[in-house]
Amino acid sequence: MIHEEVVDRQYRPPFGGGERRPSGPTVAIPPAANTTTAQNPLAAAEFHSSRFAVVSTPDEPVQLQPWQAVARATGRPGYFLAKRCLDCSVALIALIACAPVLLVAALLIRLTSRGPALFCQKRVGFGGRHFVMYKFRSMYVNCDERLHQLAYEQFLRGERSSGKVDGAQVANEQPQANTPRRGGAPRDPRVTPLGHVLRHTSLDELPQLFNVLRGDMSLVGPRPPIPYEVGLYDSWHLRRLDTLPGMTGPWQVHGRSRVSFEEMVQMDLEYIQKQSFWYDLKLLALTVPAVLSRKGAE
């Protein structure tokens, strides 16, 4: 089992002049590239993430917002300022327009199963920064998280078509579990009947609009992974953390559960290379028919 401490340690520059100051954040000075980092994958990953550390002084105690940090790290303040304006505008309009849907969904979740309407989960954002992501709760409370860890590890190795847990896996790990069938395929018994609808229609993702307004996420970008997922990454996989995570992106538009993990990462890296204001608008426009068609949704 991968512990969060391992993930945290990957993103804290342990070398290259990192200096702790009680009056302000860490001042991280990345070391010059050398043959050691090229020959050591772990050192290369640490060097890669240290490039995006927020440089601060005692006279500047306020930490940058994620969009400001990535703008400074990439040298593209204009694009990320426009992206932030787009995120806030669209998220606010969407929340107002979808307010009745949000209220009805929250009420139905509370009425049909025990537990809160919202599911709060720690995710990894730009440069390894942890934040709490919101979703509508689609599962029963107190479910075994180890099943998803196992499924994602198998997905990363190419042994599964997705990182989602299905009824077959639950039956193998928990033979006593009841796995009702629909269309001949076993369903995950940990997911509530309403939860299946929310997931299939992507309505469970709507609360992430609050994450967008807070600045933890963008409308468009790679999906934010769970800390234990990042603990399984190879060093080159960490490059998908080089921009703000998003609610939608190339993977949601063109792939979802129909592509492998390696293909998903390649899509994210291609987006990071190509990202622009107009490309973001294009992906947002393509998200609507992708969600309505529900291709690859689980």
ABEGO torsion letter per residue (X at the ends): XBBAAAAAAAABBABGGBBBBAABBBBBBBBBBBAAAAABAAAAAAAAAAAABBBBBAABABBBBAAAAAAAAAGBAAAAAAAAAAAAAAAAAAAAAAAAAAAAAAAAAAAABBEBABBBBBBBBBGGBBBBBBBBBABBBGBBAAAAAAAAAAAAAGABABABBBAAAAAAABAABBBBBBGGBBBBAABBAAAAAAAAAGAAAAAAAAAAAAGABBABEBBBBBAAAAAABBAAAAAAAABBBBABEAAAAAAEAABBAAAAAAAAAAAAAABBAAAAAAAAAAAAAAAAAGBGBX
